[in-house]
Amino acid sequence: MRALPVRVDAVLVQAVIAAALSFAHLHDLALAAGQDGWKAWAYPVSVDLLLVAAWRRLRSGESKTAGWCWFVVALTASLGANVATAGLLDLEDVPAWLRILVAGWPAVAFLGGTLLAHGAAHPGTDPATAQEPPSTAQAPEPTATDIGPPAAAPELPPSAPESAPPPASPVPPALVALARKVADEHRARTGTDIDTSTLRARLGVPMPLAEAITTQLT
């Protein structure tokens, strides 16, 4: 199998290096301020966790004011340690005010982390405004006593009698006389009575009218 190439993100590498350096500076400052042993390692962890919690609050879009506030506090603590350990502060003789700040930092970090993690409630989680789920209980089935007799079907109004077909239009007498003359000529020439189709063709009238004329001729 062909190995997939590993892509190294330069920004990620730079972030790891910066975090490691800041972690070391915070450790050195806490150690110089009298916090030895595991306590010196816990200080940089608390600063980095507070930064991450503030950044997550900013990314979520909820209560950005609190996110920016605690992000600046944690960033100030990190930058302050970097500057203090860069030669501007004598780590062998740390001033009293810096010892007080280092000693009070755990309480500040705890307060900020708690407010960022549990300070803002998500919309729609208020139990007073939350809608009750629809009840899944089934309605009791009706018993035989609850079911009344079926209602009688409404009577339909009597239908109006169908109208009789209109009577056939009377054939004009002149057309009957012409048809009789044509029929006589056909009988004299062929010796048979004229049929309806031939009469219709000779007179140039529709078939219903030709049939009506034929009934007049018989």
Order of alpha helices (4+ residues) and beta strands (2+ residues): alpha-alpha-alpha-alpha-alpha-alpha-alpha
